[in-house]
């Protein structure tokens, strides 16, 4: 996919609908000249809702949608008729999308499941009709509530790809070639630096019909934290990976030094990345014999498992898969997160059904929702 089609950041104004006014109607009928109040409630304003869609992998479809406006609720009517609710607007987003308040930076929603729905901007409540205000001392109230106003909030939608393994390496380390070999992904491959300009995802088949997801991001170089090369813009796409696969070419003059440079750049971007499990793959090693491999092994850091691979000849590719799979399983046991999320499905009567996911408490509080 062309680089200009990968959009992982959009700023959008969300305006929810205002609630309809309650009615202050008095019932009148033949034989009942003083029937009393029968004003109905106003309908609530439309919400703006985020919905996870696993068929999407970019925010391209929202790039030029700068304003999203939900419908207004209608006013209540006589005979206790409730006004119609405003039309909800549903924004489909790829899994891994985070919504932040553009002014405060506060995270307001996070989408990680297909079909998950979260109200991003809540519509105003409809006003109560005068029927609610009758009492023994006020049997003919003429007062009804106005509807609550909607909200207008600028939100930033930011995509962080969800993958099990993130590839980290210098340009031309063989990341895209590996992804094309172990999955059906077709990243651009060429013999010049920065061939990969946007992240790529691939599903890697494993034993017994199992699989895991691998993410390839553009190569980083020393000084990327200061903006050299393509900078660190795309490193956010490996923040959620269970395992990081460092890839360094066998013809590097100093593999251990390159590995340390990559670690330093990751630390400057987000120190938490150093807490993730790591695997070191020495690529383009099809021309190495056992003696050369032993010499290189002696120079490698001892705190990270390594494997010599060649994507072209398939050397040790299955061994690499086995190692990555084990790391993924260990990471899942150590942090069984799958975050706790709530799926909210709007009902016609303005109630919501909640389905809980197992796991730790999510930062999203339930008072965001109806």
Secondary structure, DSSP 8 states (H G I E B T S, - for coil): --GGG---EEEEEEE----------B--BTTBTT--B----------EEEEE-TT--SSGGGTT--EEE--------STT--------EEEEE-TTEEEEETTT--EEEEE-STT-EEEEE--------GGGG--SS-TT-----------EEEEEEEE----SEEEEE-TTSSHHHHHHHHSS------SSTT---S-EEEEEE-GGG-EEEEEE-----TTGGGT-TTTTGGGGGGTT-SEEEEEEETT-S-HHHHHHHHHHHHHHH-GGGGGSEEEEEEES-TT--HHHHHHHHHHS-TTSEEEE-BTTTTBTHHHHHHHHHHHHHHHHHH-------EEEEE-TTS-EEEEE-SSS--S--GGG--
